[in-house]
Amino acid sequence: MNKIDTQLILSAQQGDMSAFEQLVYKYDRQVLNIAKSFNNNDEDAKDIYQEVFIRVFKGLKDFQFKSEFSTWLFRITTNVCISYHAKKKEMDSIDKEIGSDGEDGYTLGDSLASDSKTDSVAINAEMAEQITQALEQLPPQQRMAFTLKYYEDYKITEIADMLRCSEGTIKRYLFNASNKMKMKLKNLLY
């Protein structure tokens, strides 16, 4: 673990809110990206983000430096994403955000109401929606492994640490998830 993280953690454990804020600032974008890629919904991602850092704040006093802080943080993020999904089944609607890359997201309602949207945008939105639906149908552990690997570019060893399972299990999750995605998206691939 790097010295800066260690010092920030030790200070935060002693009640230094500024140190905790620096830790949040250092890792907030990664946590939000994981939450966003797992749920594909900005509002849900913000809720997950908030829950993650509440849990980190409450649990930081018990952090014992047995793993990297980032591994511990992303494990919490993963657990919150999975439990959040289990609590909330997202209903598709005309206001659901589609085709988003950061702040450039739009809703299906926007694309229907706007004359400036082209047919290619509608086709891309439909493809993005089909990919999202296929991803949402994966079991939570497979979806998280798939998201961390292919959306966030984590290594299998890092994902195994985050999900607290073996590399072989992660490989199996990825294999199964990839096969299921191929089957569900075969009409897009050919």
C-alpha positions in Angstrom: 0.0 0.0 0.0 1.3 3.4 -0.8 2.4 5.7 2.0 -0.1 8.4 1.2 -3.1 6.0 1.5 -1.7 4.6 4.7 -1.3 8.0 6.2 -4.7 9.1 5.1 -6.3 6.0 6.5 -4.5 6.3 9.8 -5.5 10.0 10.1 -9.1 9.2 9.1 -9.3 6.4 11.7 -8.4 9.0 14.3 -11.3 11.2 13.2 -9.6 13.5 10.7 -12.5 14.3 8.3 -10.1 16.0 5.9 -8.1 12.8 5.5 -11.3 10.9 4.8 -12.4 13.4 2.2 -9.1 13.0 0.5 -9.6 9.3 0.3 -13.1 9.8 -1.1 -11.8 12.3 -3.6 -9.0 9.9 -4.7 -11.3 6.9 -5.4 -14.7 8.5 -6.0 -14.6 8.4 -9.8 -13.7 4.7 -9.8 -16.5 3.8 -7.4 -19.0 5.8 -9.5 -17.8 4.2 -12.7 -18.2 0.7 -11.3 -21.7 1.5 -10.0 -22.6 3.1 -13.3 -21.4 0.3 -15.4 -23.1 -2.3 -13.2 -26.5 -0.5 -13.2 -26.4 1.7 -16.3 -28.4 4.3 -14.4 -27.0 7.6 -13.1 -29.4 7.9 -10.2 -28.8 4.3 -9.0 -25.1 4.8 -9.4 -25.3 7.9 -7.2 -27.3 6.0 -4.6 -24.7 3.1 -4.7 -21.8 5.6 -4.5 -23.4 7.2 -1.4 -24.0 3.9 0.3 -20.4 2.7 -0.5 -18.8 5.7 1.2 -21.2 5.5 4.1 -20.1 1.9 4.7 -16.4 2.9 4.2 -16.8 5.7 6.7 -18.4 3.3 9.2 -16.0 0.5 8.6 -12.7 2.4 8.2 -12.0 2.2 12.0 -11.8 -1.6 11.6 -9.6 -1.6 8.4 -6.5 -3.5 9.4 -4.3 -3.1 6.3 -4.5 -6.8 5.4 -5.2 -5.9 1.8 -4.8 -2.8 -0.3 -7.3 -0.1 0.6 -8.5 0.0 -3.0 -9.3 -3.8 -2.9 -11.2 -3.4 0.3 -13.1 -0.4 -1.2 -14.0 -2.1 -4.4 -15.1 -5.2 -2.5 -17.5 -3.0 -0.7 -18.6 -1.4 -4.0 -19.2 -4.8 -5.5 -21.3 -6.0 -2.5 -23.3 -2.8 -2.5 -24.0 -3.1 -6.3 -25.1 -6.7 -5.9 -27.3 -6.1 -2.9 -28.8 -2.9 -4.5 -29.7 -4.8 -7.6 -31.3 -7.5 -5.5 -33.5 -4.9 -3.7 -34.5 -3.0 -6.8 -35.6 -4.4 -10.1 -35.4 -1.6 -12.6 -38.5 -1.1 -14.8 -37.8 -0.1 -18.4 -39.6 3.1 -19.3 -39.5 5.9 -21.8 -37.5 8.0 -19.3 -34.7 5.4 -18.8 -31.4 6.7 -19.9 -29.9 5.1 -22.9 -26.8 5.6 -25.1 -24.9 7.3 -22.3 -21.2 7.9 -22.2 -20.9 10.1 -19.1 -22.9 13.3 -19.4 -23.9 12.7 -23.0 -26.8 10.4 -22.1 -30.3 10.8 -23.3 -33.6 9.1 -22.8 -35.7 7.2 -25.4 -38.2 10.0 -24.9 -35.6 12.6 -25.9 -34.7 10.7 -29.1 -38.4 10.5 -30.0 -39.1 14.1 -29.4 -36.0 15.6 -31.1 -35.8 16.3 -34.8 -32.0 16.5 -34.5 -31.6 12.8 -33.7 -30.8 10.6 -36.7 -31.7 7.1 -37.6 -28.2 6.0 -36.6 -28.7 7.4 -33.1 -31.9 5.4 -32.8 -30.1 2.2 -34.0 -27.2 2.8 -31.7 -29.6 3.4 -28.8 -31.5 0.2 -29.6 -28.2 -1.7 -29.7 -27.1 -0.2 -26.4 -30.5 -1.0 -24.9 -30.3 -4.7 -26.0 -26.8 -5.0 -24.6 -27.9 -3.4 -21.3 -30.9 -5.8 -21.1 -28.7 -8.8 -21.8 -26.2 -7.7 -19.1 -29.1 -7.2 -16.6 -30.3 -10.7 -17.2 -26.9 -12.2 -16.0 -26.7 -13.4 -12.4 -25.3 -10.7 -10.2 -21.8 -12.3 -9.7 -21.4 -12.9 -13.4 -22.6 -9.4 -14.2 -20.2 -7.9 -11.7 -17.2 -9.9 -13.0 -18.2 -9.1 -16.6 -18.5 -5.4 -15.8 -15.3 -5.2 -13.9 -13.4 -7.0 -16.6 -14.8 -5.5 -19.8 -16.0 -2.1 -18.7 -13.5 -1.2 -16.0 -10.5 -3.2 -17.4 -9.6 -4.9 -14.1 -7.4 -8.0 -14.1 -8.8 -11.4 -13.2 -6.7 -11.5 -10.0 -8.0 -8.1 -8.9 -11.6 -9.1 -9.6 -11.0 -12.3 -7.6 -9.8 -10.2 -4.7 -12.8 -7.9 -4.9 -15.4 -10.7 -5.1 -13.5 -12.9 -2.6 -13.3 -15.9 -4.8 -10.7 -17.8 -6.8 -9.4 -16.8 -10.1 -10.9 -20.0 -11.5 -14.3 -18.9 -10.3 -13.9 -15.5 -12.0 -12.8 -17.2 -15.2 -15.9 -19.4 -15.0 -18.1 -16.4 -14.4 -16.6 -14.6 -17.4 -16.9 -17.6 -19.6 -20.5 -18.2 -18.7 -21.4 -14.5 -18.9 -19.7 -14.2 -22.3 -21.6 -17.2 -23.7 -24.9 -15.9 -22.3 -24.3 -12.4 -23.8 -23.4 -14.0 -27.2 -26.6 -16.0 -27.2 -28.8 -13.0 -26.2 -27.0 -10.7 -28.7 -26.6 -13.1 -31.6 -29.0 -11.0 -33.8 -26.6 -8.0 -33.3 -23.5 -10.0 -34.1 -24.6 -11.4 -37.5 
